[in-house]
Amino acid sequence: MARPKPDLPHASALRALVDGEGRLAVHVTPGARSEAIAIVDGRVAVKVRAKPEDGKATAAVLALIAQAFEVAPSRVDLLRGATSREKLFRIPPEA
């Protein structure tokens, strides 16, 4: 059985939450039943199925954010929070 596609908000809604320096703060829930990105009270909440071990959850979050912004994962940088639920990413400017 194939996994369902993740629930992602529109890229423009997420882009509105990126600050002037291209940073996006997210709160991560690892080990979730499904993968999703939601905007809750003006903050980005990301749920991933991966467990928080050996950087698997962080890699899954990075890949999901890249998918939501429709960019390659190599263009998204983790600035802070490699082992934390609160992470800060640099998002590339719009092309």
C-alpha positions in Angstrom: 0.0 0.0 0.0 1.4 3.4 -1.0 1.8 6.1 1.5 -0.6 9.0 1.1 0.8 12.3 -0.1 1.7 14.7 2.6 -0.7 17.5 3.4 1.1 20.7 2.4 -0.2 24.3 2.4 0.3 26.5 -0.7 3.9 27.7 -1.1 2.8 31.4 -1.1 1.2 30.9 2.4 4.5 29.5 3.7 6.5 32.1 1.9 4.6 34.8 3.8 6.1 33.4 7.1 9.7 33.6 5.8 11.5 36.6 7.4 13.4 39.3 5.5 16.6 37.2 5.7 15.0 34.1 4.2 14.7 32.2 7.5 11.7 30.0 8.4 11.2 28.8 12.0 9.4 25.5 12.4 8.2 23.2 15.2 8.7 19.5 14.5 6.7 16.5 15.7 8.7 13.4 14.8 7.2 9.9 14.8 3.8 11.1 13.6 1.2 8.9 11.9 1.3 11.0 8.8 3.4 13.7 7.2 2.1 17.3 7.0 2.9 20.9 7.3 0.4 23.2 8.9 0.3 26.9 9.8 -1.0 27.2 13.4 -1.3 30.6 15.0 1.1 32.1 12.6 3.8 29.4 13.1 4.8 26.5 11.0 4.2 23.0 12.4 5.8 20.0 10.6 4.9 16.4 11.3 7.1 13.6 10.0 6.9 9.8 10.3 10.7 9.5 10.8 11.9 8.8 14.4 14.3 11.3 16.0 17.4 9.2 15.7 20.6 9.7 13.7 19.2 12.8 12.0 16.4 10.9 10.2 13.6 13.2 11.4 15.6 16.4 10.5 16.3 15.0 7.0 12.6 14.2 6.6 11.6 17.7 7.7 14.1 19.3 5.3 12.8 17.2 2.4 9.2 18.0 3.2 9.9 21.8 3.4 11.7 21.6 0.1 8.7 19.8 -1.4 6.4 22.5 -0.1 8.5 25.3 -1.5 9.0 23.4 -4.7 12.8 23.6 -4.6 15.5 21.0 -4.4 16.4 19.8 -0.9 20.0 20.8 -1.5 18.8 24.5 -1.7 17.3 24.5 1.8 19.8 24.9 4.7 19.4 24.0 8.4 20.6 27.0 10.4 19.8 25.8 13.9 18.1 23.0 15.8 19.7 19.8 14.4 18.7 17.9 17.6 15.8 20.1 18.7 12.1 20.2 17.9 12.5 23.9 17.2 14.4 24.3 13.9 15.4 27.3 11.8 15.8 26.9 8.0 17.1 29.2 5.3 14.7 29.1 2.3 16.0 30.2 -1.1 14.5 33.3 -2.6 11.8 32.9 -5.3 13.1 32.2 -8.7 
